[in-house]
């Protein structure tokens, strides 16, 4: 078996100029990693024939496989196929199968293929075609020495379908895979540096096999445990990974809200749905953000009833029944008002639970006593109200997002009978 060095080469001026983010490399790398194939390098070049040729030649010398993304379209800045032909000393030839494929796509839309789409069928001699069921650009691969180079269109839904259906199975058949056991542990309430300190000693055991990866996915922090080096079919490592997972969860405590891929809004909704409970929200500084992240979860309507966006004090008093005297005495951003908002939303909307948020998101409006980032989040169940005072830092969007997650986490901890004090 060959070694497993794979390079991903993305092509396009829009990448080099920063107009779009290279999501292809991240997605392909993740697919390869979970399949046990090692990515050695990501490279991006613009729509320059010389730069493309140079990148292709270097990649073919250094890698066992190269995935090339983009530049197979019908316009004059789609130069990948021609550059590949020149890089490896091959003539460009017309592939009738690729030409008929493009014509069939247009015919299926009731249209005649424009002449410039024919250039998508002119590919390096000796290429093996890769069927594109979602677009006009036929992919292909060519072999140069020990390296196989796969050329895919840059349109995301086309590329991903072709990669999973054609490229990944071919790579698995050619390259040696070393699988990893992986756990994703998601947290809220502890900073990345604090989590790193709590888990610092774990990275040295078992020697050379465990990697702990940290990702700040605002406002969550994700910890990924990677126990690497297993051959396909090797059952070992699962018990060790389970032990490590439990150890990490014990150390991080109530900051851990899930092991897996669910986000906090989904975790909270699932927790309530399992008990046949419902939730409503009352929001001031977040302006409906909390309701938005809840309704982004498929099936949220089974649990989430609705929201009152009480931005003005008159709405707080008129819609939620907040005592106007409390607003005068304590201010709209205060513990009494947050609690009253939660109680009012629960009663008004008839839910089992209600969350409320009031705060100062900035950039103006702060005072010495209540600086920008001051937030109160509340949860009410009809059997009592819990309010937390939090202080967040950053720009307006960051403060609002952290406030929404603080409310979600307070409800999670309250529902699980965990101490309402912030973790």
C-alpha positions as CSV (number, residue, x, y, z in Angstrom):
1,X,0.0,0.0,0.0
2,X,1.1,3.5,-0.7
3,X,1.5,6.1,2.0
4,X,-1.4,8.4,2.7
5,X,-0.2,11.8,1.9
6,X,-3.0,13.8,0.3
7,X,-2.9,17.4,-0.8
8,X,-6.0,19.6,-1.5
9,X,-5.5,22.3,-4.1
10,X,-8.2,24.9,-4.5
11,X,-8.2,27.3,-7.5
12,X,-9.7,30.7,-8.0
13,X,-8.9,34.4,-7.8
14,X,-11.9,34.8,-5.4
15,X,-10.0,32.7,-2.8
16,X,-6.7,34.5,-3.1
17,X,-8.4,37.9,-3.0
18,X,-10.4,37.0,0.1
19,X,-13.8,37.3,-1.6
20,X,-14.9,33.9,-0.4
21,X,-13.7,31.5,2.2
22,X,-12.2,28.1,1.2
23,X,-14.7,25.8,2.7
24,X,-13.8,23.0,0.2
25,X,-10.5,22.2,2.0
26,X,-12.1,22.0,5.4
27,X,-14.9,19.8,4.2
28,X,-12.7,17.4,2.2
29,X,-10.1,17.2,5.1
30,X,-12.8,16.2,7.5
31,X,-14.1,13.5,5.2
32,X,-10.6,12.2,4.7
33,X,-9.7,12.3,8.3
34,X,-12.6,10.2,9.5
35,X,-11.7,7.8,6.8
36,X,-8.2,7.4,8.1
37,X,-6.5,9.2,5.3
38,X,-3.9,11.9,6.2
39,X,-4.0,15.3,4.6
40,X,-0.5,16.7,4.3
41,X,-1.2,20.2,2.9
42,X,-3.8,22.7,1.7
43,X,-2.8,25.0,-1.2
44,X,-4.7,27.7,-3.0
45,X,-3.7,29.5,-6.2
46,X,-5.5,32.1,-8.4
47,X,-6.7,31.8,-11.9
48,X,-3.2,32.0,-13.3
49,X,-2.1,29.2,-15.7
50,X,1.5,29.4,-14.6
51,X,0.7,29.2,-10.9
52,X,-1.7,26.4,-11.5
53,X,0.9,24.4,-13.4
54,X,3.5,24.9,-10.8
55,X,1.2,23.9,-8.0
56,X,0.1,20.8,-9.8
57,X,3.7,19.7,-10.6
58,X,4.8,20.2,-7.0
59,X,1.8,18.4,-5.5
60,X,2.2,15.4,-7.8
61,X,5.9,15.1,-6.7
62,X,5.1,15.3,-3.0
63,X,1.7,13.5,-2.6
64,X,0.1,10.2,-3.2
65,X,-3.2,11.8,-4.1
66,X,-4.3,15.4,-4.9
67,X,-7.8,16.7,-4.9
68,X,-8.1,19.7,-7.2
69,X,-11.1,21.9,-6.8
70,X,-12.4,24.5,-9.2
71,X,-11.6,25.9,-12.6
72,X,-13.6,23.5,-14.7
73,X,-16.4,25.9,-15.8
74,X,-17.2,27.3,-19.2
75,X,-15.7,30.8,-18.9
76,X,-12.3,32.1,-19.9
77,X,-11.0,32.1,-16.3
78,X,-11.6,28.3,-16.0
79,X,-8.1,27.2,-16.8
80,X,-7.6,24.0,-14.7
81,X,-7.9,21.4,-17.4
82,X,-5.6,23.2,-19.8
83,X,-3.1,23.9,-17.1
84,X,-3.0,20.2,-16.1
85,X,-2.5,19.2,-19.7
86,X,0.5,21.5,-20.0
87,X,1.9,20.6,-16.6
88,X,2.2,16.9,-17.5
89,X,3.0,17.2,-21.2
90,X,-0.4,16.0,-22.5
91,X,-2.4,17.3,-25.4
92,X,-5.9,18.6,-24.8
93,X,-8.5,16.4,-26.5
94,X,-12.3,16.5,-26.9
95,X,-14.1,13.9,-24.9
96,X,-17.4,13.1,-26.7
97,X,-18.9,11.6,-23.5
98,X,-18.2,14.8,-21.6
99,X,-19.7,16.9,-24.4
100,X,-22.9,14.8,-24.6
101,X,-23.2,15.0,-20.8
102,X,-23.2,18.8,-20.9
103,X,-25.7,18.9,-23.8
104,X,-28.0,16.5,-21.9
105,X,-28.0,18.8,-18.9
106,X,-29.1,21.7,-20.9
107,X,-31.7,19.6,-22.8
108,X,-33.1,18.5,-19.5
109,X,-33.7,22.2,-18.8
110,X,-35.3,22.8,-22.2
111,X,-32.4,24.8,-23.4
112,X,-29.7,24.6,-26.1
113,X,-26.2,24.4,-24.8
114,X,-24.2,27.6,-25.4
115,X,-21.0,27.1,-27.5
116,X,-18.6,28.0,-24.7
117,X,-19.8,25.0,-22.6
118,X,-18.0,22.8,-25.1
119,X,-14.7,23.8,-23.5
120,X,-15.7,21.7,-20.5
121,X,-15.3,18.6,-22.6
122,X,-11.7,19.5,-23.6
123,X,-9.5,17.6,-21.1
124,X,-6.0,16.2,-20.9
125,X,-5.4,13.1,-23.0
126,X,-5.5,9.9,-20.9
127,X,-7.9,11.3,-18.3
128,X,-10.5,9.0,-16.7
129,X,-13.8,10.8,-16.5
130,X,-15.8,11.3,-13.2
131,X,-19.5,11.6,-13.8
132,X,-21.1,14.8,-12.5
133,X,-24.8,14.1,-11.9
134,X,-25.6,17.7,-10.8
135,X,-23.8,20.0,-13.3
136,X,-22.3,20.3,-16.7
137,X,-18.6,20.1,-15.7
138,X,-17.3,16.5,-16.0
139,X,-14.6,15.7,-13.5
140,X,-11.6,13.5,-14.2
141,X,-8.5,12.0,-12.8
142,X,-5.0,11.5,-14.2
143,X,-2.1,9.4,-12.9
144,X,1.4,10.9,-12.7
145,X,3.9,8.4,-11.3
146,X,2.6,7.3,-7.9
147,X,0.2,10.2,-7.6
148,X,-3.4,10.3,-8.7
149,X,-4.8,13.8,-9.2
150,X,-8.6,14.2,-9.0
151,X,-10.1,17.2,-10.7
152,X,-13.6,18.3,-9.4
153,X,-15.8,21.4,-10.2
154,X,-15.9,24.1,-7.6
155,X,-19.7,24.3,-7.2
156,X,-20.1,22.9,-3.6
157,X,-23.1,20.6,-4.1
158,X,-21.5,19.2,-7.2
159,X,-18.1,18.7,-5.6
160,X,-19.4,17.1,-2.4
161,X,-21.6,14.6,-4.2
162,X,-18.8,13.6,-6.6
163,X,-16.2,13.3,-3.9
164,X,-18.3,11.0,-1.7
165,X,-19.6,8.9,-4.6
166,X,-16.4,8.6,-6.7
167,X,-13.2,10.0,-5.2
168,X,-13.3,8.8,-1.6
169,X,-14.1,5.2,-2.5
170,X,-11.2,5.2,-5.0
171,X,-8.8,6.7,-2.5
172,X,-9.8,4.1,0.1
173,X,-9.0,1.3,-2.4
174,X,-5.6,2.8,-3.2
175,X,-4.2,4.3,0.0
176,X,-3.5,2.8,3.4
177,X,-6.0,4.0,6.0
178,X,-5.2,4.5,9.7
179,X,-8.4,5.2,11.5
180,X,-9.0,7.3,14.6
181,X,-11.5,7.1,17.4
182,X,-13.1,10.5,17.7
183,X,-15.2,12.2,20.3
184,X,-16.6,15.7,20.2
185,X,-17.4,17.3,23.5
186,X,-19.2,20.6,23.5
187,X,-19.1,23.2,26.3
188,X,-20.4,26.5,27.3
189,X,-19.4,28.7,30.2
190,X,-15.6,28.0,30.3
191,X,-13.1,29.8,28.2
192,X,-10.8,27.9,25.8
193,X,-7.7,28.7,27.9
194,X,-9.3,27.4,31.1
195,X,-10.4,24.2,29.4
196,X,-6.9,23.8,28.1
197,X,-5.5,24.1,31.6
198,X,-7.9,21.5,33.0
199,X,-7.0,19.0,30.3
200,X,-3.3,19.9,29.9
201,X,-1.9,16.6,31.2
202,X,-4.1,14.4,29.1
203,X,-2.3,15.1,25.8
204,X,0.7,13.0,26.9
205,X,-1.3,9.8,27.3
206,X,-1.5,7.3,25.7
207,X,1.9,8.3,24.3
208,X,1.7,9.5,20.7
209,X,-1.9,8.4,20.1
210,X,-4.1,11.0,21.7
211,X,-4.6,14.5,20.4
212,X,-6.8,17.0,22.1
213,X,-8.1,19.7,19.7
214,X,-9.8,22.9,20.8
215,X,-12.1,25.0,18.8
216,X,-13.8,28.3,19.9
217,X,-17.1,28.1,18.1
218,X,-18.6,31.3,19.6
219,X,-20.1,31.1,22.1
220,X,-19.4,27.4,22.6
221,X,-16.0,25.8,23.0
222,X,-15.6,22.4,21.4
223,X,-13.1,19.8,22.5
224,X,-12.3,17.0,20.1
225,X,-10.5,13.8,21.3
226,X,-8.6,12.0,18.6
227,X,-7.2,8.6,19.4
228,X,-5.3,7.7,16.2
229,X,-3.5,4.9,14.5
230,X,-6.0,2.0,14.2
231,X,-6.2,-0.2,11.1
232,X,-9.7,-0.8,9.6
233,X,-11.5,-3.5,11.5
234,X,-9.4,-3.1,14.6
235,X,-11.8,-3.0,17.6
236,X,-9.2,-1.8,20.1
237,X,-9.3,1.8,21.4
238,X,-13.0,2.1,22.0
239,X,-12.7,1.3,25.7
240,X,-9.8,3.7,26.0
241,X,-11.7,6.5,24.2
242,X,-14.7,5.9,26.5
243,X,-12.5,6.2,29.6
244,X,-10.9,9.5,28.2
245,X,-14.3,10.9,27.4
246,X,-15.6,10.3,30.9
247,X,-12.4,11.8,32.4
248,X,-12.7,15.0,30.3
249,X,-16.4,15.3,31.1
250,X,-15.7,14.9,34.8
251,X,-13.0,17.6,34.7
252,X,-15.1,20.1,32.7
253,X,-18.2,19.4,34.8
254,X,-21.4,21.3,34.1
255,X,-19.9,23.2,31.3
256,X,-20.3,20.1,29.1
257,X,-23.7,20.2,27.5
258,X,-23.3,17.3,25.0
259,X,-21.0,14.7,23.6
260,X,-21.7,14.6,19.9
261,X,-22.6,17.1,17.3
262,X,-25.8,18.8,18.6
263,X,-25.7,22.5,19.4
264,X,-27.0,24.0,22.7
265,X,-30.4,25.1,21.2
266,X,-31.1,21.5,20.0
267,X,-29.9,20.0,23.3
268,X,-32.3,22.3,25.3
269,X,-35.3,21.6,23.0
270,X,-34.7,17.8,23.1
271,X,-34.4,18.0,26.9
272,X,-37.8,19.6,27.2
273,X,-39.5,17.6,24.5
274,X,-38.5,14.3,26.2
275,X,-40.6,15.5,29.1
276,X,-43.5,16.8,27.1
277,X,-42.7,20.4,28.2
278,X,-42.8,23.7,26.3
279,X,-40.9,27.0,26.3
280,X,-41.4,30.6,25.5
281,X,-39.1,33.6,25.4
282,X,-39.1,37.3,26.3
283,X,-36.2,39.3,24.8
284,X,-35.0,42.8,25.0
285,X,-31.3,43.4,24.0
286,X,-31.2,40.2,21.9
287,X,-34.2,41.4,19.8
288,X,-35.5,37.9,18.9
289,X,-32.1,36.2,18.5
290,X,-33.0,33.5,21.1
291,X,-36.2,32.7,19.4
292,X,-34.3,32.6,16.1
293,X,-31.7,30.0,17.2
294,X,-34.5,27.9,18.7
295,X,-36.6,27.9,15.6
296,X,-33.5,27.0,13.5
297,X,-33.7,23.5,15.0
298,X,-35.9,21.2,12.9
299,X,-39.0,20.2,14.9
300,X,-38.8,23.2,17.3
301,X,-42.5,23.7,16.9
302,X,-43.2,20.7,19.1
303,X,-41.6,22.6,22.1
304,X,-41.2,26.3,21.3
305,X,-44.4,28.3,21.5
306,X,-43.4,31.8,20.8
307,X,-41.6,35.0,21.9
308,X,-42.3,38.5,23.0
309,X,-39.6,41.0,21.8
310,X,-40.0,43.6,24.5
311,X,-37.5,46.2,23.4
312,X,-39.4,49.2,24.7
313,X,-40.3,49.6,28.3
314,X,-43.9,50.1,27.3
315,X,-43.9,46.6,25.8
316,X,-42.4,45.2,28.9
317,X,-45.2,46.6,31.0
318,X,-48.0,46.3,28.5
319,X,-47.3,42.8,27.1
320,X,-45.4,41.1,29.9
321,X,-46.9,42.8,33.0
322,X,-43.6,44.1,34.3
323,X,-44.2,46.6,37.1
324,X,-43.3,50.1,35.8
325,X,-42.2,51.0,39.3
326,X,-39.5,48.3,39.2
327,X,-38.2,49.7,35.9
328,X,-38.0,53.2,37.5
329,X,-36.4,51.9,40.7
330,X,-34.0,49.3,39.3
331,X,-33.8,50.0,35.6
332,X,-34.8,48.0,32.6
333,X,-31.6,46.1,32.8
334,X,-31.9,44.5,36.3
335,X,-32.6,41.3,38.1
336,X,-36.2,42.2,39.1
337,X,-37.1,43.2,35.5
338,X,-35.6,40.1,34.0
339,X,-37.5,37.9,36.4
340,X,-40.7,39.7,35.7
341,X,-40.2,39.3,32.0
342,X,-39.8,35.6,32.3
343,X,-42.9,35.2,34.5
344,X,-44.9,37.4,32.1
345,X,-43.9,35.4,29.0
346,X,-44.7,32.1,30.6
347,X,-48.2,33.3,31.7
348,X,-48.9,35.2,28.5
349,X,-47.9,32.3,26.2
350,X,-49.0,29.4,28.4
351,X,-45.7,27.5,28.4
352,X,-44.1,25.2,30.9
353,X,-40.9,27.3,30.9
354,X,-39.9,30.8,29.9
355,X,-36.5,32.4,29.3
356,X,-36.0,36.2,29.4
357,X,-33.0,38.4,28.5
358,X,-32.4,42.1,29.2
359,X,-29.0,43.8,28.9
360,X,-26.8,46.4,27.3
361,X,-25.3,45.2,24.1
362,X,-23.6,48.4,23.2
363,X,-21.6,50.0,21.8
364,X,-23.3,52.8,23.8
365,X,-25.7,52.9,26.7
366,X,-23.4,51.7,29.4
367,X,-22.7,53.4,32.7
368,X,-20.2,52.9,35.5
369,X,-22.7,50.8,37.4
370,X,-24.0,48.9,34.4
371,X,-21.2,48.9,31.7
372,X,-21.7,47.6,28.2
373,X,-22.0,43.8,28.3
374,X,-24.1,43.7,31.4
375,X,-26.8,41.1,30.9
376,X,-29.5,39.5,33.1
377,X,-31.0,36.2,32.0
378,X,-34.0,34.6,33.8
379,X,-35.8,31.3,33.7
380,X,-39.3,30.7,35.2
381,X,-41.3,27.5,35.6
382,X,-44.2,28.7,37.6
383,X,-42.6,27.1,40.7
384,X,-39.9,29.8,41.0
385,X,-37.8,32.2,39.0
386,X,-34.0,32.0,38.7
387,X,-32.0,35.1,37.4
388,X,-28.3,35.3,36.6
389,X,-26.3,38.4,36.2
390,X,-23.6,38.1,33.5
391,X,-21.0,40.4,32.0
392,X,-19.8,39.7,28.4
393,X,-17.2,41.4,26.4
394,X,-16.8,42.2,22.7
395,X,-18.9,43.8,20.0
396,X,-22.7,44.1,19.9
397,X,-23.2,40.8,18.0
398,X,-20.9,38.9,20.3
399,X,-22.6,40.1,23.5
400,X,-26.1,39.4,22.1
401,X,-25.1,35.8,21.1
402,X,-23.5,35.1,24.4
403,X,-26.6,36.4,26.2
404,X,-28.8,34.0,24.2
405,X,-26.6,31.1,25.0
406,X,-26.5,32.1,28.7
407,X,-30.3,31.9,28.8
408,X,-30.3,28.5,27.1
409,X,-27.7,27.2,29.5
410,X,-29.5,28.5,32.5
411,X,-32.6,26.6,31.4
412,X,-30.6,23.5,30.7
413,X,-29.0,23.5,34.2
414,X,-32.3,24.4,35.9
415,X,-34.1,21.5,34.1
416,X,-31.3,19.1,35.1
417,X,-31.3,20.4,38.7
418,X,-27.8,21.7,38.4
419,X,-26.8,24.6,40.6
420,X,-28.0,27.8,38.9
421,X,-24.7,29.5,39.6
422,X,-22.7,30.1,36.4
423,X,-20.2,27.4,35.7
